[in-house]
Amino acid sequence: MASQRQIHVGGVPIGGGAPVAVQTMTKTETADVAATLAQIERVAQAGADLVRVAVPRREDADALGEIVARSPIPVIADIHFNYTLALRALDAGAHCVRLNPGNIGGPDKVAQVVARAKELGTPLRIGVNSGSLPEHLRELEYTNPVEALVAAATGFVELMERLQFTNFKVSMKSTSVPDTIASNRMLAERIPYPLHLGVTEAGTKWSGSLKSAVGLGTLLADGIGDTIRISLSTFHAEEEVKVAWEILKALKLRERGPVLIACPTCGRLQFDMDTIVAEVERRLADYDEPIEVSVLGCAVNGIGEARHADFGITGAKDAGAIYAKGRMLRKVPTERLVDELFAEIDRYYAAGRRVIRDERAAAEAERWLAEHEDETALTPERLAALEAAAAREQQAAGTEGREHHGRGAEGADSGGPGADGAEPGGRGEDGEAAGSARAGEEAAGARRARVAGRRFTRA
Ligand code: SF4
């Protein structure tokens, strides 16, 4: 479930059913305004809705005014230990201040920050990390880390409520994926405030992306989480943004830019799929539209596997085919597949999102594809045909059963054989059901036999 409450960070709504916001954190020294703004520009272009900057020193807080004024997206100041920096960040116009009430110097310091945030109408993010829980929860952290995280977060929420401040979101981060999932599930049940999700110190681009996808993806699939950050050990913050978007796109929570579908390849592959997929992905990065493009390694499954793609290619040794929205467009030499794919995509947009199809070229490509298809492959088209045939057989068998039943009924009317209507296989309702079930089983058995006689070659 989405959080009940909604806040606004700059112009970005968080929680209350708003789209899940993507955020990241700059890796530069915040006081280096030019470098920080350049990185903010890059993450904004990659799709960040919000950006957080570290404010560990006074000069970082001093740089905030210019950064906030020139940033294309709302800026969140990240504060630890020093409540005066939080006050400075608020005064500099930060769109949100993240603080950990556990390390800011006590409730009276928190109260001063809250009072300033209230005056300015600036939201806060209450951030709890597994590595910096309050002293009184340290023991619980060893025995039950999930309860410890949730207790810290709810304790801070209660403090905010005592201060009559509700303009905040909450984050509760752990390096453990299971703890991240369990604690956020528990917290989402207990508080109405928006949740920011992340797996802290997730790791390198490879392992960190996977951990984040599992942890955040599980929560997001449950409807938990209003804003996310992927923490990766890279100086390129835009990589975090790209991963966040892939997670949101995979869950169909948000759309941004193209979606690339590519087969995993197998022993049927006859061309350099790796290079082609990489090239397609590289060129798609120039498109903003949420177009779906499929790359299949061979023609064995026809175009059925990528029926829902807007555009796609399927390759072979010397030639491949381009298709659009489940229909063939044309055959092209393998070395020109990518160029021609993008020519078709550009033509589609130039024509106002209309696929331009040359019927002769399409027919030629269909003939070529039919010649190269594996006759034994259980393509979606063939599977559909098999199912339709089985359904026809079943229907025919059912009709036959009913005819038997009709004759039984006549007998019953006339007081002849079958008058009790109980003999299976043709008399009475039980008899009809049994006859029909048998016919269905026979049809299904025939279908299974046909299917078993073919190699299943779908990717
Ligand atoms: S059979 Fe499937 S996985 Fe193998 S190359 Fe063809 S499309 Fe790719």
Residues whose N, C-alpha, C, O or C-beta is under 5 A from the ligand:
A	BS01	SF4	C263 P264 T265 C266 R268 L269 L296 G297 C298 V300 T457 R458 A459
